[in-house]
Amino acid sequence: MRVTANSETCTVSSLCVYRAPEVFDQDDDGHVVVLESEPSDALRAAVLDAARSCPTRSIRVDEEG
């Protein structure tokens, strides 16, 4: 799995950080930052939940990456 995020479309909802803090953080302006672009399978459910919860769909998960 490969995770990317578009900080330009992020609306600073912080849902990704709450759902998968091992994978996502926020910069000084509150926009999404990916900490772990290839998270372990143990984090798969949390990452997918974070991506689904993003109100602007700024998080992309490539299952084959």
GROMACS elastic network, one bead per residue, 0.5 to 0.9 nm:
[ bonds ]
;  ai    aj funct       b0    kb
    1    37     6  0.81903   500
    1    38     6  0.57687   500
    1    39     6  0.68535   500
    1    40     6  0.79771   500
    1    41     6  0.79039   500
    1    44     6  0.79206   500
    1    61     6  0.67768   500
    1    62     6  0.55804   500
    1    64     6  0.56674   500
    2    36     6  0.87856   500
    2    37     6  0.55041   500
    2    39     6  0.72840   500
    2    60     6  0.82199   500
    2    61     6  0.58010   500
    2    62     6  0.50754   500
    2    63     6  0.64862   500
    2    64     6  0.73102   500
    3    23     6  0.86120   500
    3    34     6  0.73877   500
    3    36     6  0.76123   500
    3    38     6  0.62669   500
    3    39     6  0.77793   500
    3    47     6  0.82535   500
    3    59     6  0.72207   500
    3    60     6  0.58040   500
    3    62     6  0.64172   500
    3    63     6  0.86627   500
    3    65     6  0.82522   500
    4    33     6  0.87640   500
    4    34     6  0.66441   500
    4    37     6  0.64657   500
    4    58     6  0.83854   500
    4    59     6  0.59363   500
    4    60     6  0.52485   500
    4    61     6  0.66336   500
    4    62     6  0.83762   500
    5     8     6  0.89224   500
    5     9     6  0.88852   500
    5    10     6  0.83401   500
    5    32     6  0.68701   500
    5    33     6  0.70668   500
    5    34     6  0.66663   500
    5    57     6  0.87835   500
    5    58     6  0.54198   500
    5    60     6  0.59749   500
    5    61     6  0.87408   500
    6     9     6  0.57957   500
    6    10     6  0.65077   500
    6    31     6  0.88376   500
    6    32     6  0.74714   500
    6    33     6  0.85582   500
    6    57     6  0.87208   500
    6    58     6  0.50419   500
    6    59     6  0.65545   500
    6    60     6  0.83261   500
    7    11     6  0.84089   500
    7    12     6  0.89949   500
    7    31     6  0.54687   500
    7    32     6  0.54310   500
    7    33     6  0.71279   500
    7    58     6  0.71213   500
    7    59     6  0.89448   500
    8    11     6  0.84402   500
    8    31     6  0.78691   500
    8    32     6  0.89626   500
    8    58     6  0.82865   500
    9    31     6  0.87269   500
    9    56     6  0.65894   500
    9    57     6  0.81845   500
    9    58     6  0.59463   500
   10    13     6  0.77468   500
   10    30     6  0.87016   500
   10    31     6  0.57978   500
   10    32     6  0.64327   500
   10    54     6  0.83963   500
   10    55     6  0.84511   500
   10    56     6  0.64798   500
   10    57     6  0.82059   500
   10    58     6  0.58363   500
   10    59     6  0.87000   500
   11    14     6  0.83909   500
   11    30     6  0.84280   500
   11    31     6  0.70923   500
   11    32     6  0.87344   500
   11    54     6  0.89101   500
   11    55     6  0.78074   500
   11    56     6  0.70588   500
   11    58     6  0.88065   500
   12    15     6  0.83408   500
   12    26     6  0.81544   500
   12    29     6  0.82951   500
   12    30     6  0.54182   500
   12    31     6  0.53566   500
   12    32     6  0.71313   500
   13    16     6  0.79547   500
   13    17     6  0.89948   500
   13    30     6  0.84873   500
   13    31     6  0.86358   500
   13    54     6  0.77097   500
   13    55     6  0.77294   500
   14    17     6  0.53215   500
   14    18     6  0.64938   500
   14    19     6  0.88069   500
   14    25     6  0.82720   500
   14    26     6  0.77084   500
   14    30     6  0.77631   500
   14    31     6  0.81983   500
   14    32     6  0.76930   500
   14    54     6  0.85710   500
   15    18     6  0.51753   500
   15    19     6  0.61484   500
   15    20     6  0.85455   500
   15    50     6  0.65369   500
   15    53     6  0.66532   500
   15    54     6  0.66411   500
   15    55     6  0.88101   500
   16    19     6  0.51326   500
   16    20     6  0.58665   500
   16    21     6  0.73175   500
   16    23     6  0.84657   500
   16    24     6  0.62194   500
   16    25     6  0.78859   500
   16    32     6  0.79206   500
   16    46     6  0.87893   500
   16    47     6  0.78315   500
   16    49     6  0.81026   500
   16    51     6  0.70026   500
   16    53     6  0.72531   500
   16    54     6  0.67907   500
   16    59     6  0.85682   500
   17    20     6  0.53845   500
   17    22     6  0.80656   500
   17    23     6  0.76580   500
   17    24     6  0.50983   500
   17    25     6  0.54947   500
   17    26     6  0.75409   500
   17    32     6  0.80878   500
   17    50     6  0.78117   500
   18    21     6  0.59109   500
   18    24     6  0.85390   500
   18    50     6  0.81755   500
   19    24     6  0.86446   500
   19    46     6  0.58543   500
   19    47     6  0.73477   500
   19    49     6  0.69266   500
   19    50     6  0.55281   500
   19    53     6  0.88108   500
   20    23     6  0.55259   500
   20    24     6  0.61099   500
   20    25     6  0.87767   500
   20    43     6  0.75467   500
   20    46     6  0.53920   500
   20    47     6  0.59149   500
   20    49     6  0.83188   500
   20    50     6  0.65592   500
   21    24     6  0.51925   500
   21    25     6  0.64499   500
   21    35     6  0.87056   500
   22    25     6  0.80566   500
   22    35     6  0.70686   500
   22    36     6  0.72502   500
   22    39     6  0.84540   500
   22    43     6  0.82628   500
   23    33     6  0.85002   500
   23    34     6  0.58900   500
   23    37     6  0.73328   500
   23    38     6  0.87320   500
   23    39     6  0.68687   500
   23    43     6  0.82935   500
   23    47     6  0.74495   500
   24    32     6  0.66858   500
   24    33     6  0.56906   500
   24    35     6  0.54335   500
   24    36     6  0.73423   500
   24    47     6  0.88385   500
   24    50     6  0.89994   500
   25    30     6  0.84506   500
   25    31     6  0.81154   500
   25    32     6  0.58745   500
   25    33     6  0.50560   500
   25    34     6  0.64188   500
   25    35     6  0.66407   500
   26    29     6  0.74006   500
   26    31     6  0.50522   500
   26    33     6  0.52517   500
   26    34     6  0.83751   500
   27    30     6  0.51050   500
   27    31     6  0.54353   500
   27    32     6  0.65784   500
   27    33     6  0.63558   500
   28    31     6  0.75339   500
   30    33     6  0.88905   500
   32    58     6  0.84994   500
   32    59     6  0.86865   500
   34    37     6  0.61557   500
   36    39     6  0.55597   500
   36    40     6  0.89816   500
   38    65     6  0.78718   500
   39    42     6  0.79806   500
   39    43     6  0.63094   500
   39    44     6  0.73315   500
   39    47     6  0.83544   500
   40    43     6  0.56024   500
   40    44     6  0.69041   500
   41    44     6  0.50315   500
   41    45     6  0.82402   500
   42    45     6  0.75170   500
   42    46     6  0.85241   500
   43    46     6  0.53879   500
   43    47     6  0.61193   500
   43    48     6  0.86574   500
   44    47     6  0.52033   500
   44    48     6  0.61572   500
   44    49     6  0.85298   500
   45    48     6  0.52384   500
   45    49     6  0.60883   500
   45    50     6  0.85878   500
   46    49     6  0.50384   500
   46    50     6  0.61187   500
   46    51     6  0.86450   500
   47    50     6  0.50230   500
   47    51     6  0.61932   500
   47    52     6  0.86247   500
   47    61     6  0.79674   500
   48    51     6  0.50615   500
   48    52     6  0.61299   500
   48    53     6  0.84883   500
   48    61     6  0.72986   500
   49    52     6  0.51432   500
   49    53     6  0.60358   500
   49    54     6  0.86998   500
   50    53     6  0.50736   500
   50    54     6  0.62767   500
   50    59     6  0.78918   500
   51    54     6  0.53951   500
   51    55     6  0.88959   500
   51    57     6  0.68001   500
   51    58     6  0.76951   500
   51    59     6  0.52034   500
   51    60     6  0.66921   500
   51    61     6  0.72727   500
   52    55     6  0.80716   500
   52    57     6  0.73721   500
   52    59     6  0.83306   500
   53    56     6  0.88326   500
   53    57     6  0.79759   500
   54    57     6  0.51355   500
   54    58     6  0.65430   500
   54    59     6  0.69038   500
   55    58     6  0.78568   500
   56    59     6  0.82949   500
   57    60     6  0.74288   500
   61    64     6  0.88860   500
   61    65     6  0.83991   500
   62    65     6  0.53526   500
